[in-house]
Amino acid sequence: MSCFKTKLGIFFIVLISFYGCGKDSDDTNISETTWYRPSVTTTFQWQLNGELDLSYNVDLYDIDLFDTNSSIIEQLHDENKSVICYFSAGSYENWRNDANSFPENILGNNLDDWEGERWLDISNLNALRPIIEARLDLAKAKGCDGVEPDNIDGYINNTGFELTAEDQINYNKYIAQEAHKRGLSVGLKNDLNQIEELESYFDFAINEQCNFYNECDKLIPFIEANKPVFNIEYDSKYITQNDVNQTLCNYTNNLHFQTLVLPHLLDDSFRYSCNPTDRLFNIFGVGFGSSSSFEFQDDDNNSVWVSAVDLMLDSNIAENDLYKNIKDFNGTNFTTLQQHLSNVKYFTMWITKGWEETWFDIDKINEAVVAGKIPVFIYWYFGDNLVNGMPTSTEIEEYIEDNHKLKIFLDKINGTKVVILEPEFNKQSVLDNATLFTTIISDAIDIIKDNSTKISLCMTDTGNRGVNQTYEKCGYENCALGDKYEWRLPKPIYDALLDKIDFISFQEMLGQFSRDPQNPGSWDSPNPITYTNDELGISYLPQRLENMSSYLYELYKKPIFLPYITIATATWSDDNNDDIVDTDEVNTTGYEDIANEVYKNIDKSNLFTHHLFGYSVMELFDEPKHDFGGYQFFIKNEYHLGIIKSSAVDEEDSKINGDIEFKKDILENIF
């Protein structure tokens, strides 16, 4: 017998592993019916509340039967995605449009934590038949490929009725048979203790928290029958603790389950998938930068380069013979640092104009990739030169040559890597020449990008920040919480590149003093400016990060990344009123408490629910030569961009000493 499925008036001949000719021993009327049958490799998204995000690259969507318009289902079908429609078969919900169909005598106890929902007396099948069959008819009419009947394990709950295991099996079989009669696939929701009796009647399983409750093994009969198990976990530890996440995914992937970590409300406020292709964007990760190695000095002022990879992976770093030669080497603190950095996901390296491959140890980078770390390359080629206008045709040709050079380098690095193009690109000269800039970046992406190289373009958070700035255009109670007007300015560029970039990036750099952005002064003679905490809106920064992430996601429907964030930890008071940052006027620890409090209040779980999948601190160590030789926005605060300090002196020493010292609890708060 040939098998086919009718969809939108077109006939598709398909493999039996997906659309089968089914025969159910309890109902011979089903023998001529076909229905959708997902396989163990079918990927899925489950969302029952909020505005549906249809952008996920999955095979199947599980959505609400009543709340979803048939046009949405048609749209998903047009994108070759199958649709499962959710309804509760074991409970009454007083907000549904068929709520008046339920006679009072079959309504039992309230469901815990679900207002307006009551258990049903499933043993009274005569009363339930017209309701259930009308819902299945609705699913068929709307174009659903299958259904997810929920709450079909009432017999083990406090329903208010004397339900038996046999009552439940009979009811569940009935639903499956009626679904199949209509050509609908049907999933077994939870009800783990009856899988042996019910597996043959159902086409897939949907389970909540089998890993959390240590009962995933009960679902294996579905896998053995080549039927998928769609597992959902809710505990936030699975997205905030890398080791716990790794254990979850390794375990359920080995069982061939499809596992998502979702919010309990199923409103798409965050989503993490254990599917290997989703691992970059679907777990929150923290990183550090900004180099593949850091230059320390020995007692003779010779350079000792400390590998960023060793800082992550060398658990015996205090006994590393090379590093023990560092001047004033503090092995205890290096061990503490390594223990924190062992948990990072990203390590950031900057590629600037004139870069050489010899700056990087490719073998070390690949060692980190094998250990599960993701290298992030910030490709800062034009940089601040864009302030002066667009590059010339000759400069563009040189940039293209550099893109090819970068591509050759990236091809030597295994696994997934990330390239952040032109951080701080949203300078006014770029916004004024959006078409030309877009063309330059588009051509660069065509050269650099491949399946293992993820690309983004990074803007600066240039918006107003004052607590007392209450401009309507900011879009919030005050501008410390965000500035939607400024955040939206680069939209024409992002829109033009949206099909080529994988995610959206923005950066945050703050300090109590810096060059005056409105009157920066010359290259060597800066005009400094100081800010009060309210002018900088510094205490609002954690909330601002969440707001900006949400707004950028709203604009572009792409994951959001913060490739570098820094809070300079020194302060300045112009005691002699000469508008010059004299060394004796700088308090090198003046902003440490502020920075510590900000990092402490950055909630990684909240950021993830606002679609931000990670951030990196810009500097790991204070660099004594960071403000040498030329234009520096943060002036003498450039030295204080790191989260770790040493006794090396700004503009006197050229390298770091080994007596590293942690600034307050910043290390613990970040990592």
C-alpha positions in Angstrom: 0.0 0.0 0.0 1.4 3.4 -0.9 1.3 6.1 1.8 0.9 9.8 1.3 -0.1 13.0 3.2 -2.2 15.8 1.9 -1.0 19.3 2.9 -2.3 22.6 1.5 -3.6 20.8 -1.5 -0.3 19.3 -2.5 0.6 15.6 -2.2 4.0 14.6 -0.9 5.2 11.0 -1.1 7.3 10.5 2.0 9.3 7.9 3.9 7.4 5.6 6.2 9.7 6.6 9.0 8.0 10.0 9.0 4.5 9.4 7.7 3.3 5.8 8.3 0.3 3.7 7.3 -0.9 2.8 10.8 -3.1 0.0 12.0 -4.3 0.0 15.6 -5.4 -3.4 16.9 -8.3 -1.7 18.9 -9.9 0.1 16.0 -9.8 -1.2 12.4 -11.1 2.2 11.1 -7.6 3.6 11.6 -5.9 1.1 9.2 -6.4 3.3 6.1 -5.3 6.5 7.9 -1.9 8.1 7.7 -0.4 10.7 10.1 2.8 12.5 10.8 5.4 10.4 12.6 8.5 12.3 13.8 11.8 10.4 14.3 14.3 10.5 17.1 16.3 13.2 15.3 13.4 15.6 15.0 14.2 18.9 16.6 11.5 21.0 18.3 10.4 24.2 19.9 7.7 24.4 22.6 6.0 27.7 23.3 2.5 28.1 24.8 2.5 31.7 26.0 3.6 35.1 24.6 4.1 36.2 21.0 5.3 33.2 19.0 8.9 33.4 17.8 8.8 31.5 14.5 12.4 31.9 13.7 13.9 28.8 15.3 15.6 26.4 12.9 13.7 23.3 14.1 11.6 20.6 12.5 8.6 20.8 14.8 6.7 23.5 16.7 4.5 22.6 19.7 2.0 25.4 20.2 -1.4 26.1 21.8 -4.4 24.7 19.9 -6.8 27.5 21.0 -4.5 30.5 21.0 -2.8 29.9 17.6 -4.4 31.2 14.5 -4.5 28.8 11.5 -2.5 31.4 9.5 0.5 30.8 11.9 0.2 27.1 11.3 0.2 27.7 7.5 3.3 29.9 7.8 5.1 27.2 9.7 4.1 24.6 7.1 5.4 27.0 4.4 8.7 26.8 6.1 8.6 23.0 6.1 8.0 22.8 9.9 5.5 20.4 11.4 3.0 21.6 14.0 1.8 19.9 17.2 -1.1 21.5 18.9 -1.4 21.5 22.7 -4.6 21.1 24.7 -5.3 19.8 28.2 -7.2 16.5 28.0 -7.1 15.8 31.7 -8.1 19.2 33.1 -10.7 21.9 32.8 -9.4 25.4 32.1 -12.0 28.1 32.8 -10.5 30.5 30.2 -11.0 28.2 27.2 -13.8 29.1 24.7 -15.4 25.6 25.2 -15.3 25.8 29.0 -19.2 25.8 29.2 -19.2 22.3 27.6 -17.9 20.7 30.8 -20.6 19.4 33.1 -20.0 20.3 36.7 -20.1 16.7 37.9 -16.8 15.9 36.1 -14.9 18.8 37.6 -12.6 17.9 40.5 -9.9 19.5 42.6 -7.8 22.5 41.5 -4.4 21.9 40.0 -1.6 23.1 42.1 -0.1 26.5 41.0 -2.5 26.8 38.0 -5.3 29.2 38.8 -8.6 28.4 37.0 -7.7 24.8 36.2 -9.4 21.7 37.7 -8.9 17.9 37.3 -11.4 15.9 35.2 -13.1 12.7 36.0 -11.7 10.8 33.1 -13.6 7.6 34.0 -16.8 9.4 32.8 -15.9 9.0 29.1 -19.4 9.5 27.9 -19.3 13.1 29.2 -15.8 13.8 27.8 -16.2 12.3 24.4 -17.9 15.2 22.7 -15.5 17.7 24.2 -12.3 15.8 23.3 -13.5 14.9 19.8 -14.5 18.5 19.1 -11.0 19.6 20.1 -9.4 17.0 17.9 -11.7 18.2 15.0 -10.5 21.7 15.7 -6.9 20.6 15.5 -7.6 18.9 12.2 -9.4 21.9 10.8 -6.6 24.3 11.8 -4.1 22.2 10.0 -2.2 20.7 13.0 0.0 17.7 12.2 -0.5 16.3 15.6 -1.6 17.0 19.2 -0.2 17.1 22.7 -2.9 16.1 25.2 -1.7 17.3 28.6 -2.5 16.1 32.1 -3.1 12.5 31.2 -1.7 11.2 34.4 -4.5 12.2 36.8 -4.7 8.8 38.4 -1.5 9.5 40.4 -2.7 13.0 41.4 -5.1 14.4 43.9 -7.9 14.8 41.4 -10.9 14.4 43.8 -11.9 11.2 42.1 -11.2 7.6 42.6 -9.3 7.1 39.4 -7.5 3.8 38.7 -4.5 3.0 36.5 -6.9 1.2 34.2 -9.1 4.3 33.9 -6.0 6.2 32.8 -4.9 3.6 30.2 -8.3 3.4 28.7 -8.6 7.2 28.5 -5.2 7.6 27.0 -5.7 4.9 24.4 -9.0 6.5 23.5 -7.4 9.9 22.8 -4.6 8.3 20.7 -7.1 6.3 18.6 -9.3 9.3 18.0 -6.3 11.4 17.0 -5.2 8.7 14.6 -8.7 8.4 13.1 -8.3 12.1 12.1 -4.8 11.6 10.7 -3.2 13.4 13.6 0.0 12.3 15.4 -0.3 12.1 19.2 2.2 12.4 22.0 2.3 10.9 25.4 2.7 13.6 28.0 4.5 12.5 31.1 2.6 9.4 32.5 5.9 7.6 32.8 4.6 4.6 34.8 2.4 3.5 31.9 4.8 3.7 29.0 5.1 0.0 28.6 1.3 -0.3 28.0 1.0 2.9 26.0 4.0 3.3 23.8 2.6 1.5 20.9 -0.4 3.8 20.8 1.6 7.1 20.7 4.0 8.6 18.2 6.3 10.5 20.5 6.7 11.4 24.2 6.8 14.8 25.8 8.3 14.8 29.3 8.9 17.5 31.9 12.1 17.3 34.0 13.0 13.6 33.7 16.6 14.5 34.4 15.7 16.6 37.4 13.7 13.8 38.8 16.1 11.0 37.7 13.6 9.1 35.7 14.7 9.4 32.1 15.3 5.7 31.8 11.6 5.1 31.8 11.3 6.8 28.4 13.7 4.6 26.6 11.0 2.4 25.1 10.1 5.3 22.8 13.7 5.6 21.6 13.9 1.9 21.0 10.8 2.2 18.8 12.4 5.0 16.8 10.0 7.5 18.4 11.4 10.8 19.7 11.5 11.9 23.3 11.1 15.7 23.7 12.4 16.5 27.2 12.0 19.8 28.9 13.9 20.9 32.0 13.1 24.1 34.0 15.8 24.5 36.6 17.9 27.6 35.9 21.1 25.8 37.0 21.1 24.1 33.6 21.8 27.4 31.8 23.9 29.2 34.4 26.2 26.4 35.5 28.4 25.0 32.7 29.3 21.8 34.5 25.7 21.0 35.3 24.6 21.9 31.8 27.4 19.7 30.3 26.2 16.8 32.4 22.6 17.2 31.4 23.3 17.4 27.7 25.8 14.6 27.6 23.4 12.3 29.4 20.2 13.1 27.5 22.1 13.3 24.1 23.5 9.8 24.8 19.9 8.7 25.3 19.0 10.3 22.0 16.5 12.6 23.6 15.8 16.1 22.3 16.3 18.3 25.4 15.4 22.0 25.9 15.7 24.1 29.0 12.8 26.5 29.0 11.0 28.9 31.4 8.2 27.3 33.3 5.6 29.6 31.7 6.8 28.5 28.3 6.8 32.1 27.0 10.1 32.0 25.1 11.7 34.4 27.5 14.7 32.1 27.1 15.6 28.9 25.4 18.5 26.5 25.7 18.9 23.5 23.5 21.2 20.5 24.1 21.3 19.9 20.3 25.0 20.4 19.4 24.2 22.8 16.6 22.6 25.2 19.1 25.3 25.1 21.8 26.8 28.5 21.0 23.7 30.7 21.5 21.6 28.7 24.0 23.6 28.7 27.2 24.9 31.8 29.0 28.7 32.0 29.0 31.3 34.4 30.5 34.7 35.1 29.0 37.8 37.3 29.3 40.3 39.0 27.1 41.9 40.7 25.4 44.9 38.7 24.2 46.0 35.1 23.6 48.9 35.8 26.1 49.8 38.4 28.7 53.3 40.0 29.0 54.8 39.6 32.4 58.4 40.4 33.4 61.1 38.5 35.2 63.7 40.0 37.6 65.9 41.0 34.6 62.9 42.7 32.9 62.8 40.0 30.2 59.3 39.1 28.9 57.5 36.1 30.2 54.3 35.5 28.2 51.5 33.8 30.2 49.2 31.9 27.9 45.4 32.7 28.2 44.9 29.0 27.5 47.1 27.9 30.4 45.1 30.3 32.6 42.0 28.3 31.7 43.4 24.8 31.5 46.6 24.4 33.6 45.3 23.3 37.0 48.9 23.2 38.3 49.8 26.7 37.1 51.6 27.6 40.3 54.2 24.9 39.6 54.7 25.8 35.9 58.4 26.3 35.7 58.1 29.0 33.0 55.7 31.2 35.1 57.6 30.7 38.3 60.3 32.9 36.8 57.9 35.9 36.8 59.0 38.7 39.1 57.3 38.5 42.5 55.3 35.5 41.2 52.3 34.8 43.6 51.5 31.1 42.9 48.6 31.1 45.3 46.8 33.9 43.5 47.5 32.5 40.1 46.0 29.2 41.3 42.9 31.1 42.4 42.7 32.9 39.1 43.0 29.6 37.2 40.3 28.0 39.2 37.9 30.8 38.2 38.9 30.9 34.6 38.5 27.2 34.2 34.8 27.8 34.1 34.8 30.3 31.3 33.2 29.7 27.9 34.8 32.4 25.8 38.4 33.8 25.5 38.8 36.9 23.6 41.6 38.0 21.3 41.9 41.3 19.4 43.0 41.5 15.8 44.1 45.0 14.8 45.4 46.4 11.6 49.0 45.2 11.0 48.4 41.9 12.9 50.5 38.8 12.3 49.7 35.2 12.7 52.7 34.8 14.9 50.9 36.8 17.6 48.8 33.7 18.2 49.7 30.1 19.3 47.3 28.1 17.1 48.1 24.8 18.9 47.2 26.4 22.2 44.0 27.8 20.8 43.0 24.4 19.4 43.8 22.9 22.8 41.2 25.2 24.4 38.7 24.4 21.7 39.0 20.7 22.5 38.3 21.6 26.1 35.0 23.2 25.1 36.2 26.9 25.0 35.1 29.2 22.2 37.7 31.7 20.8 36.3 35.2 20.1 38.3 37.4 17.7 37.5 41.1 17.8 38.5 42.3 14.3 39.3 46.0 14.9 40.7 47.0 11.5 39.4 50.5 10.8 38.7 51.3 14.4 38.8 55.0 15.4 40.0 56.0 12.0 36.3 55.8 11.0 35.8 59.0 13.0 37.5 60.8 10.2 35.3 59.3 7.4 35.1 56.3 5.2 38.2 54.5 4.0 39.6 55.2 0.6 39.4 52.7 -2.3 43.0 51.8 -1.7 42.3 51.2 2.0 39.3 49.1 1.1 41.5 46.9 -1.2 44.0 46.5 1.6 41.1 45.5 4.0 40.0 42.8 1.5 43.5 41.4 1.4 43.5 41.3 5.2 40.2 39.5 5.1 41.7 36.7 3.0 44.7 36.6 5.4 42.3 36.3 8.4 40.3 33.5 6.6 43.5 31.5 6.2 44.3 31.9 9.9 40.8 31.0 11.0 40.8 27.8 8.9 43.7 26.5 11.1 41.5 26.7 14.2 39.2 23.8 14.8 35.6 23.9 15.8 33.4 26.9 16.4 34.9 30.4 16.5 33.5 33.8 16.7 34.5 37.0 14.8 33.2 40.4 15.9 33.6 42.9 13.1 34.4 46.5 13.7 33.5 47.1 17.3 32.3 50.6 18.0 31.2 50.9 14.3 28.3 53.2 15.0 30.3 56.4 14.7 28.5 59.3 13.1 30.6 59.1 9.9 29.6 55.5 9.5 25.9 56.3 10.1 26.2 59.1 7.5 27.7 56.6 5.0 25.6 53.5 5.8 25.4 52.2 2.3 29.2 52.2 1.7 30.0 50.8 5.1 27.4 48.0 4.6 29.0 47.1 1.3 32.5 46.9 2.9 31.3 44.7 5.7 29.1 42.5 3.5 32.1 41.7 1.3 34.3 41.0 4.3 31.7 38.5 5.7 31.5 36.7 2.3 35.3 36.1 2.6 35.5 35.2 6.3 32.4 33.3 7.1 31.8 29.6 6.9 29.9 26.9 8.8 32.3 27.0 11.8 32.8 30.8 11.9 30.0 32.8 13.4 30.0 36.5 12.6 28.6 39.6 14.3 28.9 43.4 14.0 29.4 45.3 17.3 27.9 48.7 18.2 28.8 50.9 21.1 26.2 51.8 23.7 26.3 55.5 22.9 23.0 56.6 24.4 22.3 59.0 27.2 22.9 57.6 30.7 21.9 60.2 33.3 19.5 59.3 36.0 18.0 62.8 35.8 17.8 62.7 32.0 14.1 61.9 31.4 14.0 62.4 27.6 11.0 60.8 26.0 13.1 59.5 23.2 15.1 57.3 25.6 11.9 55.2 26.0 12.4 54.5 29.7 11.6 56.2 33.0 15.1 57.8 32.8 18.0 57.5 30.4 20.1 55.5 32.8 17.9 52.6 32.0 18.5 52.9 28.3 18.2 55.1 25.1 16.2 53.4 22.4 16.7 56.4 20.1 20.4 56.0 20.0 20.3 52.2 20.0 18.1 52.3 16.9 20.4 54.5 14.8 22.5 51.7 13.3 19.3 49.8 12.2 19.7 50.4 8.5 23.2 48.7 8.6 22.1 45.8 10.7 19.0 45.3 8.6 21.0 45.2 5.4 23.4 42.6 6.9 20.8 40.6 8.9 20.9 37.5 6.6 24.7 37.3 6.9 25.4 37.9 10.6 24.6 35.3 13.2 24.0 37.5 16.2 24.0 41.1 17.3 26.7 42.6 19.5 27.2 45.7 21.6 29.9 46.9 24.0 30.0 48.8 27.3 33.0 50.9 28.5 32.5 53.2 31.5 34.8 55.2 33.7 34.5 58.0 36.2 36.8 60.1 34.0 37.8 60.0 30.3 38.2 62.2 27.3 35.3 64.6 26.8 33.3 62.9 23.9 32.0 66.3 22.8 35.4 68.0 23.0 38.1 65.3 23.0 41.1 67.5 22.4 44.1 66.5 20.3 45.9 63.2 19.9 48.4 64.0 22.7 46.6 66.7 24.6 43.2 65.3 25.7 40.4 67.3 27.3 39.3 65.3 30.3 35.9 65.1 31.8 34.6 63.6 35.0 31.1 62.2 35.8 29.1 61.9 38.9 27.6 58.4 39.5 24.1 59.8 38.5 25.4 61.4 35.4 27.0 58.0 34.4 24.0 56.1 35.6 26.4 53.5 36.9 24.2 51.8 39.4 21.6 51.2 36.7 24.0 49.4 34.4 22.8 45.8 35.2 19.2 46.8 34.3 20.4 48.8 31.2 22.2 45.6 29.9 18.9 43.7 30.2 17.0 46.5 28.5 19.4 46.9 25.7 19.5 43.2 25.0 15.7 43.0 24.9 15.4 45.9 22.6 18.0 44.7 20.2 16.3 41.3 20.1 13.0 43.0 19.5 14.5 44.8 16.5 16.4 42.0 14.9 15.2 38.6 16.4 18.9 37.5 16.7 20.8 36.3 19.8 22.7 39.1 21.6 26.3 39.1 22.8 28.4 41.5 24.8 31.9 40.8 23.6 33.5 43.2 26.0 32.6 45.2 29.0 34.9 47.2 31.2 34.5 49.6 34.2 37.7 51.6 34.7 38.5 51.5 38.4 40.4 54.7 39.0 38.9 58.2 39.7 40.3 61.7 39.2 39.8 65.0 41.0 41.3 68.1 39.4 42.7 69.5 42.6 44.7 72.3 40.9 42.0 73.1 38.4 44.3 72.9 35.4 42.2 70.4 33.3 45.1 68.1 33.2 45.1 64.6 34.7 48.1 64.8 37.0 49.3 61.5 38.4 49.0 62.6 42.0 45.3 63.5 41.3 44.4 59.9 40.3 43.0 57.6 43.0 43.9 54.2 41.5 41.2 52.4 43.6 38.5 55.1 43.6 36.0 53.1 41.6 36.7 49.6 42.7 33.7 49.5 45.1 31.4 50.8 42.3 32.7 48.3 39.8 32.4 45.5 42.3 28.8 46.4 43.1 27.9 46.6 39.4 29.4 43.2 38.5 27.7 41.7 41.6 24.3 43.0 40.4 24.6 41.6 36.9 22.2 38.7 37.0 23.3 36.1 34.4 20.0 34.3 34.4 18.1 37.6 33.8 20.4 38.5 31.0 19.8 35.1 29.4 16.0 35.6 29.6 16.6 38.9 27.8 18.3 37.0 24.9 21.9 37.8 25.8 23.9 34.6 25.6 27.2 35.9 27.1 29.7 38.6 27.9 33.4 39.0 28.3 35.4 41.4 30.4 37.6 43.5 28.2 40.8 43.3 30.3 42.0 40.6 32.7 45.0 42.6 34.0 45.8 46.2 34.4 48.3 46.9 31.7 51.0 49.4 32.7 51.7 50.3 29.1 48.1 50.4 27.9 48.1 54.2 27.7 51.4 54.5 26.0 51.8 56.1 22.6 48.8 57.9 21.3 45.1 58.5 21.5 43.5 56.9 24.6 39.9 57.5 25.4 40.2 56.8 29.1 43.5 58.7 29.4 45.3 57.6 32.6 42.3 55.3 33.4 43.5 53.1 30.5 45.8 51.4 32.9 42.9 50.5 35.2 40.6 48.7 32.7 41.5 45.3 34.1 39.9 43.4 37.0 43.3 42.3 38.4 46.2 44.6 39.4 49.8 44.2 40.3 52.6 46.4 41.6 53.7 47.4 38.1 53.4 51.2 37.8 51.4 53.0 35.1 53.7 54.5 32.4 56.8 53.5 34.4 56.8 49.7 34.0 56.1 48.2 30.6 55.1 44.7 31.8 53.1 43.2 34.6 54.6 41.9 37.8 53.5 38.5 39.2 52.2 39.7 42.6 48.7 40.0 41.1 46.0 41.2 43.4 42.2 40.9 43.0 40.1 44.0 43.0 37.5 43.5 45.7 35.2 40.5 44.8 35.1 41.3 41.1 36.7 38.0 40.1 34.1 36.0 42.0 31.2 38.2 40.8 32.1 37.8 37.2 33.2 34.2 37.1 
